[in-house]
């Protein structure tokens, strides 16, 4: 038997080799760790540090690389009223502000619409009046290191695109031209085809309830705007280079200059010597030309173009039309190639004859109308024509459509003015089947979110697929969703009207929706409830407390109850600094209005909610107890920002519907008792509702 202690034995050699290998491995591992540490220290010591710009030093919001190898960052001040686009040279440590924007009457919304172009754009490509260009810059070229980019701004009250060019040696980028304009908003840059002078965008031109792919088009006869302080010489939209004959750009410190004095004056005001700040301007020129729409089906479209802008994938749906995913081919030269010499104003915002654009349906990736979900290819050159000519009229399609209509009826879209008549509100109404529940009036439930950056009412299949609204409707409730002031996709004035006083106009607009439906005989004014989650939970509690004569039952899910306890960047964007808006923070808290509450309230919250901490509900409960107000509590000890597990979600939905049945259908909405203090319910698993955005309310 071999002795493992004997180096001459087989076992001994084996053990020795094993130990040696282990030691070598350990030493090698240690050396690798040491090398990594030394490399990290060296890299850290070689890091280039940059000071934040004094005018916007609190938030580093976005960062990217520029074509010349430098970096670019977007900085915001704490109030989020100033945004600076700063270029940082990682080799020299030098910085310069490419552009800036300042807004005093509202906040500045961040976006992802900084698009670097594949090459620099010379002004004479936009404005072919060569005699107006500075003679020492050749019109056919720009200095090495020049680059151009598109950047979005809400400086006119609506989010639009602007073209800038930067030349080395200048103190800032130059605003070359406005790419899009008008009382609608660009939501995304879908693609840029510089060679064919085309920018593809998605936006709200047709309706704030829809989203379409379109091309902003400029007028060859557009006149520049004379007013405003935005530094934009003309407010007509257009492609990257298509359009004007006027030069409206100024580059500080020399370079390319316009000889049109009124443009130079405006640009000089906007692009200061140190920080080029662009102030808000609400000018609108009569020369604005409507964009050309490329998507034909009504509804909401999410579009992705390939890098060469030769094809796009269109995911769309509408009320009554389930989601479909289609692939289209764009013609060589772009959809407007045949219209380069025509008057684009004739387009008038509509898609012209589809074959003129030359857009072809290649194939259908998915169509929820078909239960077999099989791929359908296309052959004809007309836009949206399928290869299978029987597809639209097949019995299976008709049956599927009938089934969808039966199981998930479409809500009715409504529009009505605010109580002061200054704005128009949009709502979606789900009415019970009168054959089952009679002609009405019905008990009404308001489904609310109501916060900034969210829109709940639009022309999409999600309206039909709102299963909570559909279930409550099947139980005999009328359900309404109303996007109050403060909601998104309506322009900055509509959204920022709630600034510094959250929970006031939102409640007024929800009251307006209830009164509108009551006047039509749809809603029973004595049986009105409301529910929502996160910001919607906040508004549900606020409606019950601030309008107790209108709302009788509320389910508040994960509610923010006082804005001094929520995310700083989110809260201060809309409320300002706590030290500068003491009264606003107090009036916007649910606590201040608890003594007015008379109806039924159920609070739903997860104990490990990482977004709206349970502390919000705990503080509200303390105030309810102090005011001797009854409440019901549904908590999920292992949940985050709402239940996700199927069994937990089913349980929560059942509890919510039962709460409304008990307190609205039975007519007990005005009573104040029979509530359970501290009623706890255990479940687990994270869930985030569809209307709740990640990282914000």
C-alpha positions, 0 to 999 in steps of 0.5 A: 500500500502506498504511503502518501507521505513517501515522495517516491510512492504514487500517492505521494507524488499525486498529493505533491502535484496536487498541492503544488498545482493548488499553490501555483493556482493560488499564487496565480490568482493572487497575481491576477487580483494584484494586477487588476488592482494595479491596473484599476489604480492606474486607470483611475489616476489617469481619469479625466475629471471635469467640473460641473457647469455652475449654472447646472451643476446638480444633475448629470442627466445624459452622456454620449460620445461625439464623432471627434472622440470628445464626450457630451453631457446634459446637465440640469440645475436642481430646479430643472429650469436650465439644461446645458449640453456640454462638450468635454474633451477627454484628452485636454480636460477642456469643456464648452457649452454647445447649447443651453435652454432656460425656462422660468414658467415651467420645467425642462423635460428630459428626452432622448432626442439628441441625434448626431448626423453622419456628417456636418451640415453646412448652412448653404445646404439649407440656405442656397444664397451663397452671397450671404455667407462669410467668404472665408469659409468655403461653401463646399466644406467645413473644417475638420472636427465639425459635426451636426446634430438634431436636438429637441426642445419645448421652447415653443410650448411643443417639443420639436426638432432643431438642427445645429452645427458645431465648428472647431474654434467656436464657443458654441454650436450654431442653430441652423434651422427649425426642423419641425414646428406647430401646435403638436409634439415630436415624440421620437426621431425614427430615422434620419436620411441625410442623403435624401434630406429626410427626417422621420419622426413620430408625433401627435400632429393628427391628434393627441390620441394618436401617434403616427410616422411622418416627415416634417416638410418645409415650404420653399416660400416660407417667411421667417418669424419676426418675433420671439426670443428663441433664437430661431429665425423661422418657425417652419419645419422641414427636413435636415436641409430642405427649405429656406433661402434665408441664412439665420445662423450665427457662430460666435467669434466668427465663422459663418454669419448672416447679413440679415441683421434681424436674425443676427440680433435674435441669435446673439441674444439666444447664444450668449458669450458664456452660456447660450440659453434659449428662452421659451417662445410661443411664436407660430408663423403662418408659413408652417407646413403640415408634416406628411403622414406615412402610417395610414391606419388610425391609432397608436404606432410605434415605429423602428427604422433600419439605419439606412432608412430603407424599411420600417417595422410598424407596431400599431393598434386602435380602439377595436383593432388589436395589435399588429406588427407589419414590415414596410419598405421605403422607396429609393430616394425616400417617400417624397422623392417624387415631390421635390419640385411640388408644393408640399403644402398640398399634402396638408398633413395627410398621406397622399395617394399611397402608391405615390409615396411608393411605400410597400407592405413586405409582410405581416409579422403578427396580427392579433386578429388571427388566432393562428398568428401565421405570417402573411406576405405582401406583393402589391406596391400600394401601401398596406395591401396584403398578398392574401387578398382574402385576408381581410374578408376571411370568415376567421377574421370576421369571427375573431372580430365578432368575438373581440367585440363581444368579449372586450367592447370598445369604450366610447371616447369623449371630449369636453371642456374644463370647468374654466373652459380653457382646455379640452379634456379627453376621456374613455367611457365604459358603459354597462350592457343596458340589456343586462343592467338597464339604461342607467344612470349607473354607479360610476368609477373613475380610473385615474393616473393623472400625473405628468409623463403619462397618458391613459386615454388614446386610440389603442387596443390597451383601452379594450384590454383594460381588464379591470375596467372591463370587469367592473363594467360587466358588474354594472358600473360605468367606468371612466378614464379622464386625462386631466391637466398635467397629463402628457402629449398635450404640450407644455402648457397643458402639462405644466398647469399643475406646477407647484400645486399638485392635487388641485387642477387634477381633482377639479378635472376629475370632478368635471368628468363626473359632472359631465357624465351625470348631466348626460344621465349616465352616472348616478351622482350619489354613487361615485368611486375612484381608484388609482395606483401610485400618482393615481393612488395619490389622486384617489385619496385627494379626490375623496378628501378635497371633493367629498360631495362628489366622490364617495369611495376610493381605493388608493394603491401605493399613494404618495401622501406628502411630496416631502417624502418622495423622489427628489428629482421627480418631486422638485421638477413639479413642486419646486424646492421645499424651502421656496414653496412651503405652502404648495407642499402643505396644500399638495399633501393628502394630510391637510385635507383628511378632516374633510373626508366622509367616504370609504377609503381602502389603502393598498400597499406593499411593505417593501415598495421601493418606489413609493415607500410604505411610510407614505401610507403609514403617515396617512393612517396616523392622520386618519386616526388623529381625525377619527376617520375609518379606513380599510387597509390591504397590505402585502408584506413581501410586495414591492410597487404592486403585486405581480404573482398571478394569485396575488393579483387575482386576490387584490383585484377581487378585493378591489371589486368587492369593495366597490360592490359593497360600498357603491352597488349597495348604496352605502357609500355615504356611511361612516363605519363598518370598516376594519382597522389594520386589516392585513393580507399576506402575499408575495412577489413584485408587480408593477402595474401597466400604468406605473412607469419604472423609476417614477410615479 
